[in-house]
């Protein structure tokens, strides 16, 4: 027997994304470097996910955004995190190394990042939910 989310009125469907806070200039530049390699990877920013709503059996989609940050070393918070993005990890090795060199160049050219032992990477958590009716 196949059950659907809306078989249980009162249930909740929740969707969450952590997106870089592009209002910060260096974060926007980092995003531009990364986004240039995304290809056809599905991304929150493209908004295709919204086509599923409104959804039969569910109430209206509600949303909330919360700012936060990830703190740690430049290498961990910026370089390793960038390298771990699925479509970056899947790049040919030479292209991946070249991108990470550009990321390190951005870090070196950005006063609030260069030479810092700890940095704060700003994010916005985008939360969406709707109730089964």
HELIX and SHEET records of a PDB file:
HELIX    1   1 UNK A    5  UNK A    7  5                                   3    
HELIX    2   2 UNK A   25  UNK A   35  1                                  11    
HELIX    3   3 UNK A   44  UNK A   46  5                                   3    
HELIX    4   4 UNK A   48  UNK A   52  5                                   5    
HELIX    5   5 UNK A   74  UNK A   74  1                                   1    
HELIX    6   6 UNK A   75  UNK A   80  3                                   6    
HELIX    7   7 UNK A   81  UNK A   84  1                                   4    
HELIX    8   8 UNK A   86  UNK A   89  1                                   4    
HELIX    9   9 UNK A   93  UNK A  109  1                                  17    
SHEET    1   A 3 UNK A  12  UNK A  20  0                                        
SHEET    2   A 3 UNK A 119  UNK A 131 -1                                        
SHEET    3   A 3 UNK A  62  UNK A  72 -1                                        
END                                                                             
